[in-house]
Amino acid sequence: VDYEPASDKGHFRFYPKGALIFNLLRQWAEEIALGRLDAYPIETPIIYDWDEPDIRSQAESFHENHYVVRLPDKPEKEFILRFAGDFGLFRMMRDAQLTHKHLPVRLYEFAPSFRYEASGSLSGLRRLRGFWMPDIHSFCLDLKQGLDEYKTLFYRYTDLANGMRVNYAVAFRVVEEFYEAHKAELVEMIKYNGAPALIEILSDMKHYWVLKHEVNTVDCNAGICQTSTVQLDIKDVALYGITYVAADGEQKGCTIVHSSIGSIERWVFSILEDALKKDPPVLPLWLAPTQVRIIPISEEKHLGYCLGVAEELKKHRIRVDVDDRNESMSWRIRGAEREWVP
């Protein structure tokens, strides 16, 4: 992966090996969302009218980080590029006809997002301006069902993080009253996760959520990178008017659980950083562009056999190649290590 010099700063191009890793991570995210959580896939636009009251209300505090788009025939009209999937999703759910029997319902979207970060804060794949976010939003009956959904997402995202084989810690932020009432559930989640955890307790509610956490991977310099997150939201439903028909026939507001598996670019960053901690550097086997390299000792005697073995392995979806270059065995082994072949 590298910068694209013909684009704006903070936008990248992925070469074949990078694109392969990117797509393997995307497939893993979709396995979590669609296979294990039964979420419904959706698609929404990336551009939105800044004059819409609900969008402006939700995003006004981030406006300095928006990409602003103006139309050639209406230069006075302002649009913004999405910084997350909430805009179109919430409007979709506002138009939906929900009853208590539908909930919880999960919606999954994998789409490009944009944040106009200051030039000085751009930092490779850790902080960039264009990225891909696999988001899951869950719409629940009430706070109790919302907490159950939060825990479900926490467990599945823990499986994802552990599957990356990287070092990480979990940071919780929780309103004190909610923490006192649900401390046992937090302890249960931390035990399942097994990673170091920090809990920051807030004296009162300062945001739209009462509970959130982030998975922070650790890089080569002991710095952190935020990846997956879950937020238990009790406010945005009023802003967007997302309601359902309760068992008593009354209209009630949903509790929303926002979550993201984490941007694919940041997971690539975290995986590369973790690989560099090893000697020699190596990727997790399932993400390695070349999973097996076969080196014939003698091209004349063994090449045909090695090519046959490679074809057999490919039938089992194993990524394999044969190094038949006219070089010494030690040179070719060193070459495999330099390419991070397991």
C-alpha positions as CSV (number, residue, x, y, z in Angstrom):
1,V,0.0,0.0,0.0
2,D,1.2,3.5,-0.8
3,Y,0.1,7.1,-1.1
4,E,-1.6,8.0,-4.3
5,P,0.2,11.2,-5.4
6,A,-2.6,12.2,-7.9
7,S,-5.2,12.2,-5.2
8,D,-5.8,14.4,-2.1
9,K,-3.5,13.8,0.9
10,G,-4.4,10.8,3.0
11,H,-5.7,8.6,0.2
12,F,-4.1,5.3,-0.7
13,R,-3.6,2.8,-3.5
14,F,-3.3,-0.9,-2.7
15,Y,-1.0,-3.1,-4.7
16,P,-1.9,-6.8,-5.4
17,K,-0.7,-8.2,-2.0
18,G,-2.3,-5.3,-0.2
19,A,-5.5,-5.6,-2.0
20,L,-5.5,-9.4,-1.2
21,I,-5.1,-8.7,2.6
22,F,-7.7,-5.9,2.4
23,N,-10.3,-8.2,0.8
24,L,-9.5,-11.0,3.3
25,L,-10.2,-8.6,6.1
26,R,-13.4,-7.4,4.4
27,Q,-14.6,-11.1,4.0
28,W,-13.8,-11.7,7.7
29,A,-15.8,-8.6,8.7
30,E,-18.7,-9.8,6.6
31,E,-18.5,-13.3,8.1
32,I,-18.9,-11.6,11.5
33,A,-21.8,-9.3,10.4
34,L,-23.7,-11.6,8.0
35,G,-22.7,-15.1,9.1
36,R,-22.6,-14.8,12.9
37,L,-24.8,-11.9,13.6
38,D,-27.4,-12.3,10.8
39,A,-27.3,-8.6,10.0
40,Y,-29.1,-7.3,6.9
41,P,-26.7,-5.7,4.3
42,I,-27.6,-2.2,3.0
43,E,-26.1,0.5,0.9
44,T,-26.5,4.3,1.3
45,P,-25.1,7.4,-0.5
46,I,-21.8,8.9,0.4
47,I,-23.0,12.6,-0.2
48,Y,-25.6,14.5,1.8
49,D,-27.4,17.8,1.9
50,W,-26.0,20.0,4.7
51,D,-29.2,21.9,4.9
52,E,-31.1,18.9,6.2
53,P,-31.8,19.7,9.9
54,D,-31.2,16.2,11.3
55,I,-27.9,15.7,9.4
56,R,-26.7,19.2,10.5
57,S,-27.7,18.6,14.1
58,Q,-25.9,15.3,14.3
59,A,-22.7,16.4,12.4
60,E,-22.3,20.1,13.2
61,S,-19.6,19.6,15.8
62,F,-17.5,17.8,13.2
63,H,-18.0,20.2,10.4
64,E,-14.4,21.3,10.2
65,N,-13.6,17.7,9.4
66,H,-16.0,17.3,6.5
67,Y,-15.2,17.2,2.8
68,V,-17.5,19.9,1.4
69,V,-18.9,19.4,-2.1
70,R,-20.5,22.2,-4.2
71,L,-22.5,21.6,-7.4
72,P,-21.3,23.3,-10.6
73,D,-24.8,24.6,-11.3
74,K,-25.6,25.5,-7.7
75,P,-22.4,26.7,-6.1
76,E,-24.2,28.2,-3.1
77,K,-25.5,24.7,-2.2
78,E,-23.4,22.7,0.2
79,F,-23.1,19.0,0.4
80,I,-20.8,16.9,2.6
81,L,-19.2,13.5,2.2
82,R,-20.2,11.0,4.8
83,F,-17.8,10.5,7.8
84,A,-19.7,7.4,8.9
85,G,-22.8,5.4,7.8
86,D,-25.3,7.0,10.2
87,F,-26.9,9.6,7.9
88,G,-28.5,7.3,5.3
89,L,-29.0,4.5,7.7
90,F,-31.0,6.5,10.2
91,R,-33.1,8.0,7.5
92,M,-33.8,4.6,6.2
93,M,-34.9,3.4,9.6
94,R,-37.0,6.4,10.2
95,D,-39.1,5.4,7.2
96,A,-39.3,1.7,8.3
97,Q,-42.4,0.2,9.8
98,L,-41.2,-1.7,12.9
99,T,-43.0,-3.6,15.6
100,H,-41.6,-5.1,18.8
101,K,-41.5,-8.4,17.1
102,H,-38.8,-7.2,14.7
103,L,-36.3,-6.2,17.3
104,P,-33.5,-6.4,17.7
105,V,-32.7,-5.8,14.0
106,R,-29.1,-5.4,12.8
107,L,-28.1,-3.5,9.6
108,Y,-24.6,-3.9,8.1
109,E,-22.9,-1.5,5.6
110,F,-19.5,-1.6,4.1
111,A,-18.8,1.8,2.4
112,P,-16.2,4.5,2.0
113,S,-16.0,7.2,4.6
114,F,-14.2,10.5,4.5
115,R,-12.8,12.8,7.2
116,Y,-10.9,15.9,6.3
117,E,-8.1,15.5,8.9
118,A,-5.6,18.4,9.2
119,S,-2.5,17.8,7.1
120,G,-0.3,17.7,10.1
121,S,-2.3,15.0,11.8
122,L,-2.2,12.6,8.8
123,S,-0.1,9.5,9.7
124,G,-0.1,6.6,7.1
125,L,-2.8,4.1,7.6
126,R,-3.4,5.1,11.2
127,R,-4.9,8.5,10.4
128,L,-6.1,9.2,6.8
129,R,-8.8,11.0,4.9
130,G,-10.5,8.2,2.9
131,F,-11.2,4.8,4.4
132,W,-13.6,1.8,4.5
133,M,-15.7,1.2,7.6
134,P,-17.7,-2.1,8.1
135,D,-20.5,-0.8,10.4
136,I,-23.2,-2.6,12.2
137,H,-26.1,-0.7,13.8
138,S,-28.6,-2.5,16.0
139,F,-32.1,-1.2,16.9
140,C,-33.4,-2.5,20.1
141,L,-36.6,-2.4,22.3
142,D,-35.1,-0.8,25.3
143,L,-32.0,-0.3,27.4
144,K,-32.0,-3.9,28.6
145,Q,-32.2,-5.4,25.1
146,G,-29.6,-2.8,24.0
147,L,-27.1,-3.9,26.7
148,D,-27.7,-7.6,25.6
149,E,-26.9,-6.5,22.0
150,Y,-23.9,-4.6,23.2
151,K,-22.5,-7.7,24.9
152,T,-23.2,-9.8,21.8
153,L,-21.3,-7.4,19.6
154,F,-18.4,-7.2,22.1
155,Y,-18.0,-11.0,22.1
156,R,-18.0,-11.2,18.3
157,Y,-15.6,-8.3,17.9
158,T,-13.3,-9.9,20.5
159,D,-13.3,-13.0,18.2
160,L,-12.3,-10.7,15.3
161,A,-9.5,-9.0,17.3
162,N,-8.1,-12.3,18.5
163,G,-8.2,-13.7,15.0
164,M,-5.8,-10.9,14.0
165,R,-3.2,-12.2,16.4
166,V,-2.2,-8.7,17.5
167,N,-1.5,-7.1,20.9
168,Y,-4.3,-4.9,22.0
169,A,-6.1,-3.4,25.1
170,V,-9.7,-2.4,25.6
171,A,-10.8,1.1,26.8
172,F,-14.3,1.5,28.3
173,R,-16.0,4.8,29.0
174,V,-19.2,4.5,31.1
175,V,-21.6,6.8,33.0
176,E,-21.2,6.2,36.7
177,E,-24.8,5.4,37.4
178,F,-24.9,2.9,34.6
179,Y,-21.6,1.4,35.8
180,E,-22.9,0.8,39.3
181,A,-25.9,-0.9,38.0
182,H,-24.1,-3.1,35.4
183,K,-20.6,-3.7,36.8
184,A,-21.0,-7.5,36.7
185,E,-21.7,-7.4,32.9
186,L,-18.5,-5.4,32.3
187,V,-16.4,-7.8,34.3
188,E,-18.0,-10.7,32.4
189,M,-17.0,-9.1,29.1
190,I,-13.5,-8.3,30.2
191,K,-13.0,-11.9,31.3
192,Y,-14.1,-13.2,27.9
193,N,-11.8,-10.8,26.1
194,G,-8.7,-11.6,28.1
195,A,-6.8,-8.4,27.2
196,P,-5.9,-5.6,29.5
197,A,-8.8,-3.2,30.1
198,L,-9.2,0.4,31.3
199,I,-12.6,1.6,32.6
200,E,-13.1,5.4,32.7
201,I,-16.1,6.4,34.8
202,L,-17.9,9.6,33.9
203,S,-19.8,11.4,36.7
204,D,-22.7,12.2,34.4
205,M,-23.8,11.8,30.8
206,K,-21.8,14.0,28.5
207,H,-22.5,12.3,25.1
208,Y,-25.3,10.4,23.4
209,W,-24.1,7.1,24.9
210,V,-24.1,5.6,28.4
211,L,-21.5,3.0,27.6
212,K,-18.8,2.6,24.9
213,H,-15.5,0.8,24.3
214,E,-12.7,0.8,21.8
215,V,-10.2,-1.9,20.9
216,N,-6.7,-0.2,20.8
217,T,-4.0,-2.1,19.1
218,V,-0.3,-1.5,20.2
219,D,2.3,-0.5,17.6
220,C,6.1,-0.9,17.5
221,N,6.6,2.3,19.5
222,A,4.0,1.4,22.2
223,G,1.5,3.8,20.6
224,I,-2.1,2.9,20.2
225,C,-4.5,2.7,17.2
226,Q,-8.3,2.6,17.7
227,T,-10.0,-0.1,15.7
228,S,-13.4,-1.7,16.6
229,T,-15.9,0.2,18.8
230,V,-19.4,-0.3,20.3
231,Q,-21.6,2.5,21.7
232,L,-24.9,2.1,23.6
233,D,-26.9,5.2,22.4
234,I,-30.0,6.5,24.2
235,K,-30.3,9.9,22.5
236,D,-30.1,9.7,18.7
237,V,-33.4,8.0,18.4
238,A,-35.2,11.2,19.4
239,L,-33.2,13.2,16.8
240,Y,-34.1,10.8,13.9
241,G,-37.6,9.7,15.1
242,I,-36.9,6.0,14.8
243,T,-39.8,4.2,16.5
244,Y,-41.6,0.9,16.7
245,V,-45.0,-0.3,17.7
246,A,-44.9,-1.8,21.2
247,A,-47.0,-4.8,22.4
248,D,-49.5,-2.3,23.8
249,G,-49.9,-0.6,20.4
250,E,-48.0,2.6,21.5
251,Q,-45.2,4.1,19.5
252,K,-41.9,3.9,21.3
253,G,-38.3,4.9,20.5
254,C,-35.6,2.4,19.8
255,T,-32.4,2.1,21.7
256,I,-29.5,2.1,19.2
257,V,-26.2,0.3,19.4
258,H,-23.7,1.8,17.1
259,S,-20.7,-0.4,16.3
260,S,-17.9,-0.7,13.8
261,I,-15.5,-3.6,13.3
262,G,-13.0,-0.9,12.6
263,S,-11.6,0.6,9.4
264,I,-9.9,-2.0,7.2
265,E,-7.0,0.4,6.8
266,R,-6.4,0.6,10.5
267,W,-6.5,-3.2,10.8
268,V,-3.9,-3.4,8.0
269,F,-1.8,-0.9,9.9
270,S,-2.1,-2.9,13.2
271,I,-1.3,-6.2,11.5
272,L,1.8,-4.7,9.7
273,E,3.0,-3.2,13.0
274,D,2.6,-6.4,14.9
275,A,4.4,-8.4,12.2
276,L,7.4,-6.1,12.6
277,K,7.7,-7.1,16.2
278,K,8.6,-10.6,15.1
279,D,12.1,-11.9,14.0
280,P,11.8,-12.5,11.1
281,P,8.6,-10.5,10.5
282,V,5.6,-12.6,9.6
283,L,1.9,-12.2,9.0
284,P,-0.8,-14.4,10.4
285,L,-1.1,-17.5,8.2
286,W,-4.6,-16.7,7.0
287,L,-3.5,-13.2,5.9
288,A,-0.2,-14.1,4.3
289,P,-0.3,-13.4,0.5
290,T,1.9,-16.5,0.0
291,Q,1.0,-19.1,2.6
292,V,3.4,-21.8,1.4
293,R,6.5,-21.4,-0.7
294,I,8.1,-24.6,-2.2
295,I,11.8,-24.5,-3.0
296,P,13.1,-27.3,-5.2
297,I,16.7,-28.3,-4.2
298,S,17.4,-29.2,-7.8
299,E,15.5,-27.7,-10.7
300,E,16.3,-30.7,-12.9
301,K,15.3,-33.4,-10.4
302,H,12.6,-31.8,-8.3
303,L,10.8,-28.9,-10.2
304,G,8.2,-31.1,-11.8
305,Y,7.3,-32.7,-8.4
306,C,7.2,-29.3,-6.7
307,L,4.8,-27.9,-9.4
308,G,2.5,-30.9,-8.9
309,V,2.4,-30.4,-5.1
310,A,1.6,-26.7,-5.7
311,E,-1.3,-27.6,-7.9
312,E,-2.7,-30.0,-5.2
313,L,-2.4,-27.3,-2.6
314,K,-4.2,-24.8,-4.8
315,K,-7.2,-27.2,-5.0
316,H,-7.6,-26.7,-1.2
317,R,-7.5,-22.9,-1.6
318,I,-4.0,-22.6,-0.2
319,R,-2.0,-19.7,-1.7
320,V,1.3,-21.3,-2.8
321,D,4.1,-20.5,-5.2
322,V,7.3,-22.3,-6.3
323,D,10.7,-20.5,-6.2
324,D,12.6,-22.0,-9.2
325,R,15.1,-19.2,-9.5
326,N,18.7,-20.2,-10.2
327,E,20.0,-19.2,-6.8
328,S,21.3,-21.0,-3.7
329,M,18.9,-22.6,-1.2
330,S,19.9,-20.1,1.5
331,W,19.4,-17.1,-0.8
332,R,15.9,-18.3,-1.6
333,I,15.0,-19.0,2.0
334,R,16.2,-15.5,2.9
335,G,14.1,-14.1,0.0
336,A,11.0,-15.8,1.5
337,E,11.7,-14.3,4.9
338,R,12.0,-10.8,3.3
339,E,8.6,-11.3,1.7
340,W,7.2,-12.4,5.1
341,V,6.3,-15.9,3.8
342,P,5.5,-18.1,6.9
